[in-house]
Amino acid sequence: LVSFLYPTYRFAAAPLANGHLPLWNPTLYGGAPFIADIQAGFLYPPNLILFLLKPDFDYTWMQWLAIGHLWWAGLGVYALTRVLGISRRAAFLAGLAFQFSDPLLIHLGNLNLIAVLSWLGWILAAFHLSIARRSLAWASVAGLLFAIANYAGHAQSSYYLGLAVMIYWALGIGYWAGD
């Protein structure tokens, strides 16, 4: 958070506060595209909200973003397990287990990774509903959630989300579709 994302996010917020888009970052590598850099996470909605509403944010806001994404991750797995018909107590425990799982906690300083993975439960819940209900609307929701997650800016985690959806589909399509 301190060495990469905090300066990156502060750089993004400054031009926005002056009514400009940060298209180019002259301070990286002698100059580099900014919005086009996936790791910048510029177009990720929670980041944009922070940049627009609190352009002079301090480091504490970065910590709150990380904590908020852990909470979002747990809530998403809770939603997924409830969609699967699991009891509230078991769903709560599943959410806690995911939000405090090793990949999320060990990478607490990598907000991009946490942000992308925090959408896993939400994406799988929508994807499950698209299969179970044979619903194009729920498939669209799953696709939209996947797109939002991708904007957080961690390509490897985006790959893992896509892989999780493919495995979920491959292993469960017959069972969940009632075939």
C-alpha positions as CSV (number, residue, x, y, z in Angstrom):
1,L,0.0,0.0,0.0
2,V,2.7,2.5,1.0
3,S,5.2,2.0,-1.8
4,F,3.0,1.6,-4.8
5,L,-0.7,2.1,-4.4
6,Y,-0.8,5.1,-2.1
7,P,1.4,7.3,-4.4
8,T,-0.5,5.9,-7.5
9,Y,-3.9,6.7,-6.0
10,R,-2.8,10.1,-4.8
11,F,-1.5,10.8,-8.3
12,A,-4.9,9.9,-9.8
13,A,-6.8,12.1,-7.4
14,A,-4.8,15.3,-7.9
15,P,-5.7,15.8,-11.6
16,L,-9.3,14.9,-11.0
17,A,-9.6,17.5,-8.3
18,N,-8.5,20.0,-11.0
19,G,-11.0,18.7,-13.6
20,H,-8.5,16.7,-15.7
21,L,-8.1,13.0,-16.4
22,P,-4.7,11.5,-15.4
23,L,-3.9,10.1,-18.9
24,W,-0.2,10.1,-18.5
25,N,2.1,9.8,-15.4
26,P,5.4,11.6,-16.0
27,T,6.8,10.3,-12.7
28,L,6.9,6.6,-13.6
29,Y,9.7,5.2,-15.8
30,G,10.3,8.6,-17.5
31,G,6.6,8.7,-18.4
32,A,3.9,6.0,-18.7
33,P,0.2,5.8,-19.6
34,F,-1.9,6.0,-16.5
35,I,-5.6,5.2,-17.1
36,A,-4.6,2.4,-19.5
37,D,-2.4,0.8,-16.7
38,I,-4.6,-1.9,-15.2
39,Q,-2.7,-1.8,-11.9
40,A,-3.6,1.9,-11.4
41,G,-7.2,0.8,-10.7
42,F,-8.3,4.2,-11.9
43,L,-11.7,3.1,-13.3
44,Y,-12.6,0.8,-10.3
45,P,-15.8,2.4,-8.8
46,P,-14.7,2.4,-5.1
47,N,-11.4,4.1,-6.2
48,L,-13.1,6.6,-8.4
49,I,-15.5,7.5,-5.5
50,L,-12.6,8.1,-3.2
51,F,-10.7,10.1,-5.8
52,L,-13.7,12.4,-6.5
53,L,-15.0,12.8,-3.0
54,K,-11.8,13.0,-1.0
55,P,-8.9,13.9,-3.3
56,D,-6.7,14.8,-0.4
57,F,-7.1,11.5,1.3
58,D,-4.5,10.2,3.7
59,Y,-3.0,6.8,4.1
60,T,-5.8,5.8,6.6
61,W,-8.3,5.8,3.7
62,M,-6.1,3.1,2.0
63,Q,-6.4,1.0,5.1
64,W,-10.2,1.5,5.1
65,L,-10.3,0.4,1.5
66,A,-8.5,-2.8,2.4
67,I,-10.7,-3.5,5.4
68,G,-13.8,-2.7,3.4
69,H,-12.8,-5.2,0.7
70,L,-12.3,-7.9,3.3
71,W,-15.8,-7.2,4.6
72,W,-17.1,-7.2,1.0
73,A,-15.4,-10.6,0.4
74,G,-17.0,-12.2,3.4
75,L,-20.4,-10.7,2.6
76,G,-20.2,-12.1,-1.0
77,V,-19.4,-15.6,0.2
78,Y,-22.3,-15.3,2.7
79,A,-24.6,-14.3,-0.2
80,L,-23.3,-17.2,-2.3
81,T,-23.8,-19.8,0.4
82,R,-27.3,-18.5,1.1
83,V,-28.1,-18.7,-2.6
84,L,-27.0,-22.4,-2.4
85,G,-29.4,-23.0,0.4
86,I,-27.0,-23.1,3.3
87,S,-28.2,-22.0,6.8
88,R,-27.5,-18.5,8.0
89,R,-25.1,-19.7,10.7
90,A,-23.1,-21.8,8.3
91,A,-23.1,-19.0,5.6
92,F,-21.8,-16.6,8.3
93,L,-19.0,-19.0,9.1
94,A,-18.2,-19.5,5.4
95,G,-18.1,-15.7,4.9
96,L,-15.8,-15.3,7.9
97,A,-13.5,-18.1,6.7
98,F,-13.2,-16.6,3.3
99,Q,-12.6,-13.0,4.4
100,F,-9.9,-14.1,6.8
101,S,-8.4,-16.7,4.5
102,D,-4.7,-16.9,3.8
103,P,-4.8,-15.4,0.3
104,L,-6.6,-12.3,1.5
105,L,-4.7,-11.7,4.8
106,I,-1.2,-12.6,3.6
107,H,-1.7,-10.0,0.8
108,L,-3.3,-7.4,2.9
109,G,-0.9,-4.8,1.5
110,N,-1.8,-5.6,-2.1
111,L,-5.2,-3.8,-2.3
112,N,-5.6,-4.6,-6.0
113,L,-5.4,-8.4,-5.3
114,I,-7.8,-8.1,-2.3
115,A,-10.2,-5.9,-4.3
116,V,-10.5,-8.3,-7.3
117,L,-10.9,-11.4,-5.1
118,S,-13.5,-9.7,-2.9
119,W,-16.0,-10.1,-5.8
120,L,-15.7,-13.9,-6.0
121,G,-18.7,-14.8,-3.9
122,W,-20.9,-12.2,-5.6
123,I,-19.9,-13.3,-9.1
124,L,-20.5,-17.0,-8.3
125,A,-23.8,-16.3,-6.7
126,A,-25.0,-14.4,-9.8
127,F,-23.6,-17.1,-12.0
128,H,-25.3,-19.8,-10.0
129,L,-28.6,-18.0,-10.3
130,S,-28.1,-17.6,-14.1
131,I,-27.7,-21.4,-14.4
132,A,-30.4,-22.5,-11.9
133,R,-33.0,-20.1,-13.3
134,R,-31.7,-20.2,-16.9
135,S,-31.6,-16.5,-16.7
136,L,-29.8,-14.2,-19.2
137,A,-30.4,-11.3,-16.7
138,W,-28.4,-13.1,-14.0
139,A,-25.7,-14.1,-16.5
140,S,-25.5,-10.4,-17.3
141,V,-25.2,-9.5,-13.7
142,A,-22.4,-12.0,-13.2
143,G,-20.6,-10.5,-16.3
144,L,-21.0,-7.0,-14.9
145,L,-19.7,-8.0,-11.5
146,F,-16.7,-9.7,-13.2
147,A,-16.0,-6.5,-15.2
148,I,-16.1,-4.4,-12.0
149,A,-13.7,-6.7,-10.3
150,N,-11.3,-6.5,-13.2
151,Y,-11.1,-2.8,-13.0
152,A,-9.6,-3.1,-9.5
153,G,-6.3,-3.9,-11.3
154,H,-4.8,-7.3,-10.5
155,A,-4.7,-9.4,-13.7
156,Q,-3.7,-12.6,-12.0
157,S,-6.6,-12.5,-9.6
158,S,-8.9,-11.7,-12.5
159,Y,-7.7,-14.9,-14.2
160,Y,-8.4,-16.8,-11.0
161,L,-12.0,-15.4,-10.9
162,G,-12.5,-16.5,-14.5
163,L,-11.1,-19.9,-13.7
164,A,-13.3,-20.3,-10.7
165,V,-16.4,-19.5,-12.8
166,M,-15.3,-22.1,-15.4
167,I,-14.7,-24.8,-12.8
168,Y,-18.0,-23.9,-11.1
169,W,-19.7,-24.4,-14.4
170,A,-17.9,-27.5,-15.4
171,L,-18.4,-29.3,-12.1
172,G,-21.9,-28.2,-11.3
173,I,-23.9,-27.5,-14.5
174,G,-25.7,-30.8,-14.5
175,Y,-26.4,-30.8,-10.8
176,W,-27.6,-27.2,-10.5
177,A,-29.6,-27.3,-13.7
178,G,-31.5,-30.3,-12.4
179,D,-30.3,-32.6,-15.2
